[in-house]
Amino acid sequence: MRLLTHNMLASNARGASTGYPLKLQVVKWTTKEAEPNADFLRGMLPKLDWAALVAATHSLGLPGLLPESPPTDAELSADGAADDEGSALRRLHRALLEIHIEEGTLVCPDTERCFPISKGVPNMLLHEDEVRN
């Protein structure tokens, strides 16, 4: 599961007011290289919950990967290539698309309901009695 996916997931369990952002408890994660796509990253930036993304990188033990506030359009444009390891665009690319959670748990912030992540796939299925009406 990529951090991009984590940023979009929410719990639909009964008793969850928002169910977002899910807390991330990681057992195993890997890095898989992906082709940089600056246009995709610029398009995704407004859709992200930046605080949740930063918290996710902290839970992985990577507190310096992303700044506390999202990069501006000017910073992203000034970066140019996503190849420069230190650029805001490259760090965003790494966080969203190259980090893969292999094993762990997603925890609903409202109900503490745990959703396992196994072999990179989050299991968000609820039992019938847990579903919000």
FENZI-V100769 format. One record per residue. N is the residue number from 0. RES is the residue in one letter. PHI is phi in whole degrees, 0 to 359 (NA if undefined). Layout:
n=(N,N)
res=(RES,RES)
phi=(PHI,PHI)
//
This chain:
n=(0,1,2,3,4,5,6,7,8,9,10,11,12,13,14,15,16,17,18,19,20,21,22,23,24,25,26,27,28,29,30,31,32,33,34,35,36,37,38,39,40,41,42,43,44,45,46,47,48,49,50,51,52,53,54,55,56,57,58,59,60,61,62,63,64,65,66,67,68,69,70,71,72,73,74,75,76,77,78,79,80,81,82,83,84,85,86,87,88,89,90,91,92,93,94,95,96,97,98,99,100,101,102,103,104,105,106,107,108,109,110,111,112,113,114,115,116,117,118,119,120,121,122,123,124,125,126,127,128,129,130,131,132)
res=(M,R,L,L,T,H,N,M,L,A,S,N,A,R,G,A,S,T,G,Y,P,L,K,L,Q,V,V,K,W,T,T,K,E,A,E,P,N,A,D,F,L,R,G,M,L,P,K,L,D,W,A,A,L,V,A,A,T,H,S,L,G,L,P,G,L,L,P,E,S,P,P,T,D,A,E,L,S,A,D,G,A,A,D,D,E,G,S,A,L,R,R,L,H,R,A,L,L,E,I,H,I,E,E,G,T,L,V,C,P,D,T,E,R,C,F,P,I,S,K,G,V,P,N,M,L,L,H,E,D,E,V,R,N)
phi=(NA,279,293,299,296,305,294,259,278,217,277,249,288,302,93,272,287,242,67,213,281,289,288,248,246,258,260,214,220,225,244,235,298,224,293,296,222,299,296,299,297,297,288,281,309,292,271,275,270,298,299,293,294,296,299,296,294,295,293,273,84,239,295,265,295,238,287,292,241,295,293,280,302,297,295,292,289,292,297,72,279,278,278,292,306,270,288,300,296,293,294,295,302,298,296,281,243,256,273,239,276,268,221,163,215,256,239,294,289,267,250,66,295,262,239,286,246,229,54,84,245,282,259,261,292,246,288,306,283,262,284,288,273)
//
